[in-house]
């Protein structure tokens, strides 16, 4: 069954990792894809794999968002789904976080999400339907010691999601956030920095006892993109193997 047949989806940060897996799954389920990233070579490879369109895109640039939306509308005439997936990690405690680093993380992880919602919001409003999926983190549910800026940005995503959901609900637009735990991506490799002992400590916090695959998150995004979740909005969908349940 093609759960996204006839839908047009934009996925940011889709050149590799979680975003690329989401794009491939959406395409397999019938969606037309516009994939964006700053990494042109791998982004174009993802687009070719899903039969979609690649756009080089800085999510913190409002002009770039205008170009993405216009390209999607020119090619497909509508936008049904936005997955705000692009994000970066910065590890540092509060007192060691430089203003420049804090602002960079917030610009990409939080401002990028804001701009994405702002850009597609009017299109979905006029259509009377749409699903916005913001990728947050368990760091947007509980404290993130050692990653102050990252945690702040992911809490911001969680809060923006709720307000946007309430504001857009009367137009038939749904907005939800996904909160992954440990996912086997390049970002996780950056976090553990090849430190096997740190990886073991982090895994001990996961009741299911394993690191998730990107497909585990992509499947949740698919649910939220589809009509199966038509009564879900303003909610956090935690996919963390039980991390925050303890």
C-alpha positions in Angstrom: 0.0 0.0 0.0 1.3 3.5 -0.9 0.5 5.4 2.2 1.7 8.7 0.7 0.4 8.3 -2.8 -0.2 11.7 -4.4 1.5 13.7 -1.6 4.4 16.1 -2.1 7.0 16.1 0.7 10.0 18.4 1.4 12.7 16.8 3.6 15.6 18.9 4.8 19.0 17.6 5.7 18.3 14.7 3.3 21.8 14.2 1.9 22.7 11.4 4.3 21.7 9.7 7.5 18.2 10.0 8.9 17.0 12.5 6.3 18.1 10.3 3.4 16.3 7.3 4.9 13.2 9.3 5.4 13.2 10.5 1.8 13.7 6.9 0.5 10.9 5.6 2.6 8.5 8.4 1.6 9.3 7.8 -2.1 8.7 4.1 -1.7 5.3 4.9 -0.2 4.3 7.0 -3.2 5.4 10.6 -2.3 7.0 13.0 -4.7 10.1 14.4 -3.0 12.0 17.7 -2.8 15.2 17.0 -0.8 17.4 19.7 0.5 20.9 20.0 2.1 24.1 21.9 1.9 25.9 18.8 0.7 25.4 18.9 -3.0 27.0 15.6 -4.2 25.3 13.4 -1.6 22.1 15.4 -1.8 21.9 14.9 -5.6 22.5 11.2 -5.0 19.6 11.0 -2.6 17.4 12.9 -5.1 18.4 10.5 -7.9 17.6 7.5 -5.7 14.1 8.7 -4.9 13.3 10.2 -8.3 13.0 13.6 -6.7 14.4 17.1 -6.9 17.5 18.3 -5.0 17.9 21.9 -3.9 21.1 23.2 -2.2 19.7 24.9 0.9 20.8 26.7 4.0 17.8 26.3 6.4 18.8 29.4 8.4 18.4 31.6 5.3 14.8 32.8 4.7 15.5 33.6 1.0 16.6 30.0 0.5 13.4 28.8 2.0 11.4 30.9 -0.4 13.3 29.3 -3.3 12.6 25.8 -1.9 8.9 26.4 -1.6 8.7 28.1 -5.1 10.5 25.1 -6.6 8.2 22.6 -5.0 5.1 24.5 -6.2 6.5 25.0 -9.7 7.2 21.2 -10.0 4.2 19.8 -8.1 1.7 22.5 -7.5 1.3 21.7 -3.8 3.2 20.9 -0.6 1.6 18.2 1.7 4.5 17.4 4.1 7.5 19.2 5.5 10.1 17.2 7.5 12.3 19.7 9.3 15.2 17.2 9.7 18.3 19.3 9.2 20.3 19.9 12.4 23.7 19.9 14.0 25.2 18.8 17.3 27.6 20.8 19.5 28.9 19.3 22.7 29.8 21.7 25.5 28.6 22.5 29.0 26.9 25.8 29.8 30.0 27.5 31.1 32.1 26.3 28.2 29.7 27.3 25.5 30.8 30.2 23.4 28.2 32.7 22.2 29.2 32.0 18.6 28.6 28.3 19.0 25.3 28.8 20.8 24.0 31.1 18.1 25.1 28.8 15.3 23.3 25.8 16.9 20.2 27.8 17.5 20.3 29.3 14.0 20.3 25.9 12.3 18.3 23.8 14.8 15.7 26.3 15.9 15.6 29.2 13.5 15.7 26.8 10.6 12.6 25.0 11.9 10.8 28.3 12.4 11.6 29.5 8.9 10.5 26.1 7.4 7.1 26.3 9.2 6.7 29.9 8.2 7.5 29.2 4.6 5.1 26.3 4.1 2.4 27.4 6.5 0.6 29.8 4.0 0.7 27.1 1.3 -0.8 24.4 3.6 -3.3 26.9 5.0 -4.6 27.7 1.5 -4.7 24.0 0.6 -6.7 23.3 3.8 -4.3 20.4 4.7 -0.7 19.6 5.5 1.6 17.9 7.9 4.7 19.5 9.4 7.1 17.1 11.2 9.8 18.7 13.3 12.7 16.5 14.3 13.6 17.3 17.9 15.4 14.9 20.3 15.2 13.4 23.7 17.3 16.4 24.5 14.1 18.3 24.0 12.3 16.2 26.7 15.0 16.0 29.4 18.2 17.8 30.4 21.2 17.4 28.0 24.2 17.9 30.3 27.3 18.4 28.2 25.3 19.7 25.2 23.8 22.9 26.5 23.2 24.6 23.1 21.9 21.5 21.5 19.4 20.9 24.3 18.2 24.5 24.2 17.6 24.2 20.5 15.6 21.0 20.7 13.4 22.4 23.6 12.8 25.3 21.3 11.6 23.0 18.5 9.3 21.3 21.0 7.7 24.6 22.1 7.4 26.0 18.6 5.7 22.8 17.4 2.9 23.1 20.0 2.2 26.8 19.2 2.3 26.2 15.5 -0.1 23.3 15.9 -2.6 25.4 17.7 -2.3 28.3 15.3 -2.6 26.2 12.2 -5.2 23.6 13.3 -8.2 25.6 12.1 -6.8 25.3 8.6 -6.4 21.5 8.7 -2.6 21.7 9.1 -1.1 19.3 11.7 2.3 20.0 13.4 4.1 17.4 15.5 7.6 16.7 16.8 9.6 13.5 16.8 12.1 13.0 19.7 14.8 10.4 18.8 17.1 8.9 21.3 20.4 7.2 20.2 20.3 6.8 16.4 23.1 5.2 14.4 24.1 8.2 12.3 27.2 10.3 11.7 25.9 12.7 14.4 26.0 9.9 17.0 29.6 9.1 15.9 30.5 12.7 16.5 28.9 12.6 19.9 30.7 9.5 21.1 34.0 10.4 19.3 35.0 6.7 19.0 34.8 6.5 22.8 33.6 2.9 23.4 33.1 3.5 27.1 30.9 6.5 26.5 28.9 4.5 24.1 28.4 1.8 26.7 27.3 4.3 29.3 24.8 5.8 27.0 23.4 2.4 26.0 22.9 1.6 29.7 20.3 4.4 29.8 18.3 2.6 27.0 15.9 -0.1 28.4 15.7 -1.8 24.9 19.5 -2.0 25.1 20.4 -1.0 21.5 21.0 2.0 19.3 18.1 2.7 16.9 18.4 2.6 13.1 17.4 5.6 11.1 14.5 3.6 9.7 13.0 3.5 13.2 12.6 7.3 13.0 11.6 7.3 9.4 8.7 5.0 10.1 7.4 7.4 12.7 7.8 10.3 10.2 5.9 8.2 7.7 3.0 7.7 10.1 2.8 11.4 10.8 3.0 12.3 7.1 0.2 9.9 6.3 -3.6 10.2 6.9 -3.2 7.5 9.6 -2.3 10.3 12.0 -5.0 12.7 10.9 -6.1 13.3 14.5 -2.6 13.9 15.9 -1.3 17.4 16.3 0.8 19.4 18.8 2.3 16.2 20.2 5.7 14.7 21.0 6.4 11.3 19.5 9.3 9.8 21.4 11.4 7.1 19.7 14.1 6.4 22.2 14.0 2.8 23.3 12.6 3.9 26.7 15.3 6.5 27.6 13.0 9.2 29.0 10.6 6.7 30.6 13.0 6.1 33.5 
